Amino acid sequence: MPDTSHITLAIDTAAPRLQLGLLLADGRTDVSIDDIATGHAELIFERIAALLARNGVTYADLDRVVTTTGPGSFTGLRIGLSAARGIALARSIPAIGVPSLLALSLAEPGPSTVLLDARRGEAYFQIFAGPALPTTPPDLLPMVIAQAAIVPGTTLITVPFVDIALVARYGATADPLAHPPEAAYVRDADAKPQTAARIERLGS
């Protein structure tokens, strides 16, 4: 049986919310949710401190910190990942990264299809046989193709907000080696290195 007694802090900043979840050693969970599109950086540590304090927990009590890794807001993801990595480094505890599409599948007991609007006429798309059981890799597809690929009989997930309490529970027993805290953008970053503008040195 996996050890589920970890005190685990979960962070989600991939969508236009600041979501925090705390899984306590007795199995209870508490959450903090702010509906904000920006300003995560200014609020995150204040909200973490309040969540810990109201449960009689300090940073020293944390066994793990979990964060969603996207796809999602580039700026939001960086804030969540930086916070999780910083806490993990300071406490010498594992930092667990949970892809956001997988995190969304945790809320459905059976098969699900995740289809999130990625703008530009595209969608983030992944199919799951059950919670955290992907049958396809995460993909970025034209919206019309993604809609045509929806598997009949699966629950369709189109809302980008994860259940942060379930993310905390998942992260409490997830293998750190299989869940690195690294951004999963799916779509390439808009900013590309301007290699074409570089001038090679003669004789190099």
N, C-alpha and C positions, 0 to 999 in steps of 0.2 A: 504493500500500500504506500502511495506517495505521502510525504510529509506535508500536511496542509496547515501546520501551526505557524508558518511564517507570518510575521507582521509585514505586510506589503503595501507600499504606496504606489498607486497607478496614476498616470498623467496622460491626458489627451488634449492636444492643442492643434490637431490636424484640421478640424472643422471650425466653423465660427462659434466656438464655445471654448471655455476653459473648464475642463472637467477633471476632477480629482476623486480618487477612490481610495479608501483605507480599509484593508482587510486585517482584522484583529486576530489575535491568537485563539480566541474562543469561537472564531468562525463568523462573527458579526461583521457587517460592512457599514461604512458611513461614506457619504459622498458630498462633494461641493461642486456646484454647477453655476457658471456665469455665462449667459448668452451674450457674447461679445465677438465681433469680427476682428477687432484690433485691440491692442493694449494688454495682451497676455503677459508680456515681459514685466509690466508695471505691477500686475496683480498676483502673479503666480506664487511667489514666496510668501506673500501676506496670506494668501488663501491656504497654502500648505501649513503654515504656522497655526492658523485658526483651526484647521481640521485636526491636526495632531493634538493641540491643546484641549479641545473639547472632548477628546477621547483619552486624555491622560497619558499621551504618548509623546516621546521626544524623538529627534533624529537618531539618537543613540539606540533607540529600541528597534529601528527598522532593520529587517533582514534582507529585503529586496526592494528595488524600485523598478517599475514597469512603465514603458511609454509606448504609445502607438507610433508607428513609423511612416504612415502615409500609404497611399498617395493622399495629398491634401495641400493646404496652404504652405508654400515654401517657407515663409517667415514663421508661421505658427509651428511648423515641424521643427525648425531650428531651435525655437525657444523650449519646446518640450524635451527635445533630445539633449540640449545643453543642460537643462535643469536636472534631468535624470542622470546623465553622465557625471555631473558635478557632485550630486549627492552620493552616488555610488563610489566615486573616487574618494571623497572625504571620509566615507564610512567603511571603505574596503568591503563593499557588498556587491552582489551581482546587479547589473543593469540589464533588464530584459526588454527586447524590442518586439512588439507585436504588430504585424502588418494590419493596416486599418480595415482592409476588406475581410481578412480573417477575423478580426475583432468583431465586425458586424455580424458575422455568421454565428457568433456565440449566443446570440439572443434567440436563435431558432432551433428547436429541438430536432427538426427533420431537415430534409434537403432544402437548399436555398440557392437562389441566384442573386448575386449582388450586381446592381447596375446603377452607377452613380454618374450624374451629369458632370462631365469634365470640361464643358464649354467647347466652343469652336466646332459644334456639331459632333462631338466625340463623347465616349462614355468609358469609365473604368468598369471592367467586367470580370467576374469570376464565379464559378459554379462550385458548390459545396454539397457533399453527400450528407453532411451533418455538421454540428458545431466543430469548427477548426479542422474539418476533413475536406480539403480542396480536391476536386477532380480535374480542375484545369488551372494553369498558372494565371496570375493576375495579368490583365491585358488592357490595352487602350485601343478601342475599336470605334469606327464610325457609328454614330448613334443608331442608324437604321439597321446596321449589321448586328449590333448588340441586341437590339429589340427582337430581331428575327431569331437570335440564338438563345432566347430565354427558354429554359427547359420546362415543358408542361408538367404540372404537378409539384413544382418546387415553389417555395415561398419567395416572392420577389421583394428584394430589399432595395429601396431607392433613396432612403433618408440617410445622410452621412454621419449621424450621431450614434456613437457606440454606447453600450451599457457599460459604464466605467466600473461598476461593481463586479461585473462578470470578467472584465479585463484584469482586474486585480486578482480574482480567483484563478484565472487561467495563468497569469504570470507567477503566482505563488509556487507552482509546481513545474513550470516550463523549463526545459533544458537551456541554460544560458548559452551553450555553444551553438545551439540551433536557432537562437533568437538574439542575434546581435543588435545592439541599439544603433542601427544605421538607417538613414532615410531611404524609403522605397518610393521613389517618385513615379515610376512606370513611364510617365512622359519625360522626355529629355528636358533638361533645364533650358529655359529660353535664352539665357546668356551663354554664348559659346566663346571659347578662346579665339581670338582674332589671329589665327595662325597665318592667314593670307597676307596680313599686313606686315609680317616679320620680314626683315631683310637679311638674307644669309650673308655671313661674312665671307669675303673672297678668300680662297685658299684654305677654308675650313673643311 
